[in-house]
Amino acid sequence: MLSSSTPNALFAYGTLCFPEVLRRVCGQALAGERAVLPGHRCRLVHGESFPAVLPDREEDTPGLLYQGITDDLLHRLDLYEGEWYQRVVRTVRLASGAATAAWVYLLAPDHAHRLSSLPWDPEMFRRHFLAGFLASCPAD
């Protein structure tokens, strides 16, 4: 059963799963809970170190669910994600099996060609790109 039709939650699957990035973008720390976005594939964006997701019935995308997302935080997140992404409501599943509605940033249809076939590797991002990524992110 879906717990909410108006989400105050965000499902993150890429750079926003890193506490350092989330804190930089939102100006505060948020606790995340493991969750899965069913029916979506996560791949690297061509020529970038970050991923995007698109619908795909054959795959599920793991990530984190952040609760208590306010309008101010959504505004900050929209600015961070930029024009390549669109914020949509999707149903995510928690580790408990419960389903809930959450905001998710999908690759916008006009930018779908940017999705590569390469999988997103969070550990590779952490080792090779996180420091530079944080340096390029505007501070709060």
Number of C-alpha atoms within 10 A of each C-alpha: 7 11 11 13 12 11 18 16 20 26 28 25 25 23 20 22 18 17 15 15 19 17 15 16 22 20 13 12 13 15 10 17 13 16 24 22 27 18 16 19 21 26 21 20 22 14 9 11 18 19 24 24 25 19 15 13 10 9 14 17 20 21 20 22 26 21 16 12 17 12 10 10 16 17 11 15 19 15 11 15 16 10 12 15 20 15 17 10 18 18 21 28 19 18 11 8 11 12 18 21 20 27 23 22 24 23 23 17 12 10 13 16 11 19 19 17 12 12 12 20 15 19 10 11 17 13 9 12 15 20 13 9 15 15 9 9 12 9 12 10
